Amino acid sequence: MSSPERDELKRLVDELPEEQVPQALADVRRHLHPVRERTWPPAFFGSVEGDSTSIGARAEELLSEGFGR
């Protein structure tokens, strides 16, 4: 699914003069974070013991302790 902003960006890119494409591409690349830098699973996976019911019952307590940061 495409957002109106993404559609506009695509339209604007198509309107760029060819000589401006390399600079625009470099600018866009600076805003991207390669997926390979993200580790999976996140470090906090498996850091809480219990089943989903007991973890759900303690959600407020876990979040207040900084779970997931």
Stockholm file with secondary structure:
# STOCKHOLM 1.0

chainA/1-69         MSSPERDELKRLVDELPEEQVPQALADVRRHLHPVRERTWPPAFFGSVEGDSTSIGARAEELLSEGFGR
#=GR chainA/1-69 SS CCCHHHHHHHHHHHHSCGGGHHHHHHHHHHTCCCGGGSCSSCTTTTCSCSCHHHHHHTHHHHHHTTTTC
#=GC SS_cons        CCCHHHHHHHHHHHHSCGGGHHHHHHHHHHTCCCGGGSCSSCTTTTCSCSCHHHHHHTHHHHHHTTTTC
//
